[in-house]
Amino acid sequence: ARQFFVGGNFKMSVFYPSTLEKGQNGTVQSIKEIIENLNNAKIDENVEVVISPPTIYLLLTREHLRSGLEVAAQNVFNKPNGAFTGEISVSQLKDSGITWALLGHSERRTILSESDDFVASKTKAALDGGLGVILCCGESLEQREAEKTIEVVTSQLKAVADAVGKDWSKIVIAYEPIWAIGTGKVASTEQAQEVHKAIREWLKKEVSDEAAEKTRIIYGGSVNEKNCGELAKQEDIDGFLVGGASLKPAFVDIINAKS
Ligand code: 13P
């Protein structure tokens, strides 16, 4: 069986109310509160938990978060070193105890114009350097309405397969329909399961039987403590990537959705 995986993507996190409703988020203080809440929580031992704070708080998070819970960067560059102002390398993340990178998020694809190939090259760099990758994919509302969902998602994944080849053991695929992100409009269990199943079939056909069987495919987009239980029951949903709700104490309920 695939180990359940729950990621918390804090984004830049100024749009959300702070954990425990104490003012703005994205401060040293609010990050510490979130970490403390997680450190003291009863977390199902069978769940892999990875949180992804803004870059500036990565070291602070790693320093305070209890062992067994992992930290992801929200981005990493595709070059090992050199003059790349504002970028961070895989080895610098590793040196700081950061074991995962979140790549291909729709906000970076759309707002920062990251192409499928750029996302793929960063995925390759991260894997080569020994990081795990939470690889995001997902369609816009327009693409869904044009019945292009599977085509869009699999072409995003194909760029990665072309770059990294057959070893997907350190990739977790996050299916995040853009129309469900931050909108409160969660995909229905049927909609999510349908795409997850199609992704698994694609893995079987284009990568390997093993990748299809073992790769965790997690769902993201308006997941909360109320809707997570039903989604978690779906055969091909192996966890969640949580935005807004990861900044609240109820994140723990989402982590424990299976228990
Ligand atoms: P929300 O959970 O806030 O919809 O965000 C989802 C997301 O984009 C996680 O990466």
Residues whose N, C-alpha, C, O or C-beta is under 5 A from the ligand:
A	BS01	13P	N9 A180 I181 G182 T183 G220 G221 S222 V223 L241 V242 G243 G244 A245
